[in-house]
Amino acid sequence: WHGVPSNTLGDDCDDDVSTGSTVYPGAPDTCDGIDSDCDGEIEHLVPTIHQTIQDAIDAVPDNGIVCVESGTYIENIDLGTSNITVWGIDGPQSTIIDGGGVDTVVKVGNTTSAVIDGFSISNGHSVEGGGINLQGSIVTLNNLIVSTNDALYGGGVWCERSSPTMTDVVITGNTAIN
């Protein structure tokens, strides 16, 4: 069952009997390549469909989901004002975003419901927030390891005018000068 509610309404938008009762309007998307919620949008998979996490972020619609497979991704991502979920589907031990030592690893600005889940975030170097920089954001941070980042302010995480909800977030081994 995996915590996915069954379709009791009979509004299955998928005629493929192999998907059973997990495909219906309002069903949760689960990074399985199936349009579970019948919105016409399949999850944006990295690197299967999109080469980089940022490419997927730029392509996904508001309230969409970016599913990132295991691997090390050397990039700096910016959610901008997108209310999306970026999910490392195999967790932080297997899914790493390495900032390459050139900028903040993850930036989020002026969102009301963004989610970052299942990553190790490391090797960021910035003025504010080497690992994560939140600017005017309501964001949920889940199942993260934020380590070995540095910044002038907020080596691991910088929050300005933001309301993050953090669950299972380990912030360790980061450096801030001030």
C-alpha positions in Angstrom: 0.0 0.0 0.0 2.9 2.4 0.7 0.7 5.1 2.2 -1.0 5.9 -1.2 -4.8 6.2 -0.8 -6.8 3.9 -3.1 -9.2 5.3 -5.6 -12.6 4.9 -4.1 -14.3 7.3 -6.5 -13.8 5.3 -9.7 -12.4 8.3 -11.6 -9.3 6.4 -13.0 -7.8 8.5 -15.8 -5.6 5.6 -16.9 -7.0 2.6 -18.8 -3.8 0.5 -18.0 -5.0 -2.1 -15.5 -1.5 -2.7 -14.3 -1.6 0.7 -12.4 -4.5 -0.6 -10.4 -6.3 2.0 -8.2 -3.3 4.3 -7.7 -4.1 6.6 -10.7 -6.9 9.1 -10.2 -7.4 12.9 -9.9 -5.7 14.0 -6.8 -3.5 11.0 -6.3 0.1 11.7 -5.2 2.8 11.6 -7.8 5.5 9.1 -6.6 8.4 9.5 -9.1 7.4 6.3 -11.0 7.0 7.9 -14.5 3.2 7.5 -14.3 0.8 10.5 -14.3 -0.8 9.3 -11.0 -2.8 12.5 -10.4 -4.2 12.8 -13.9 -3.0 16.3 -14.5 -1.3 15.4 -17.8 2.1 16.0 -16.3 4.6 13.2 -15.6 7.2 13.9 -13.0 10.4 15.5 -14.2 13.1 12.9 -13.8 16.8 13.7 -13.5 18.9 12.5 -15.3 16.5 10.3 -17.2 14.5 13.1 -18.8 16.5 16.2 -17.8 20.3 16.3 -17.8 20.6 18.6 -14.7 18.5 19.4 -11.7 18.3 23.0 -12.8 17.0 22.0 -16.3 14.1 20.1 -14.6 13.4 23.0 -12.2 13.1 25.3 -15.1 10.7 23.0 -16.9 8.4 21.9 -14.1 5.1 23.8 -13.6 4.1 25.3 -10.3 3.2 22.6 -7.7 5.1 20.1 -9.9 7.8 17.6 -8.8 11.4 17.1 -9.8 12.6 13.5 -9.1 16.3 13.2 -8.8 17.9 9.7 -9.1 21.0 8.7 -7.2 24.3 10.3 -8.1 26.5 13.3 -7.6 25.3 16.5 -9.3 27.9 19.3 -9.5 25.7 22.3 -9.9 24.1 25.2 -8.1 20.3 25.2 -8.2 17.9 28.1 -7.9 14.2 27.5 -7.3 13.5 31.2 -7.8 9.8 31.7 -6.9 8.7 28.2 -7.9 6.4 26.3 -5.5 7.7 22.9 -6.4 9.1 19.8 -4.8 12.7 18.7 -5.5 13.1 15.2 -4.3 16.2 13.0 -4.1 14.3 9.7 -4.4 17.0 7.5 -2.9 17.9 9.9 0.0 20.9 12.0 1.1 23.4 9.1 1.3 22.9 8.4 -2.5 21.9 11.8 -3.9 24.4 14.6 -3.6 24.3 18.2 -4.9 27.9 19.5 -4.9 28.2 23.2 -5.4 31.6 23.0 -6.9 32.9 25.7 -4.4 31.6 28.6 -6.6 28.2 29.7 -5.2 25.3 28.8 -2.9 24.3 25.2 -3.6 20.5 25.7 -3.2 18.7 29.1 -3.4 15.0 29.5 -2.7 13.3 32.9 -3.0 9.8 34.2 -2.4 8.0 30.8 -2.4 5.0 29.8 -0.4 5.2 26.0 -0.5 8.6 24.8 -1.9 10.0 21.4 -0.7 13.6 20.2 -0.8 13.8 16.5 0.3 16.4 13.7 0.2 19.8 15.3 -0.6 23.3 15.9 0.7 24.2 19.5 0.0 27.9 20.3 0.1 30.8 22.3 -1.3 29.0 25.6 -1.5 30.9 28.9 -1.1 29.0 32.2 -0.9 28.5 35.5 1.0 25.1 34.3 2.5 24.3 30.6 2.9 27.0 28.4 1.4 24.7 25.4 1.5 21.1 26.8 1.4 20.0 30.4 1.0 16.4 31.2 1.8 15.1 34.6 0.9 11.4 35.4 1.7 10.5 31.7 1.6 8.0 29.4 3.1 9.8 26.1 2.5 9.9 22.6 3.8 13.4 21.0 4.2 13.3 17.2 4.8 15.8 14.5 5.0 18.9 16.6 4.3 22.6 16.6 5.2 24.1 20.1 4.8 27.9 19.8 5.3 31.2 21.3 4.2 29.9 24.6 3.0 31.3 28.0 3.8 30.1 31.6 3.6 30.6 35.0 5.1 27.2 34.6 6.9 25.4 31.3 7.4 27.9 28.6 6.4 25.3 25.9 6.2 21.9 27.7 6.0 21.0 31.4 5.7 17.4 32.4 6.3 16.2 36.0 5.6 12.5 36.8 5.9 11.8 33.0 5.7 9.9 30.4 7.5 11.5 27.0 7.0 10.1 23.8 8.4 12.9 21.3 8.9 12.6 17.6 9.6 15.5 15.2 9.7 18.0 17.9 8.6 21.6 17.5 9.8 23.7 20.7 9.5 27.3 19.9 10.3 30.9 20.9 9.4 30.0 24.2 7.8 32.0 27.4 8.3 30.8 31.0 8.6 33.3 33.9 9.0 30.7 36.1 10.7 
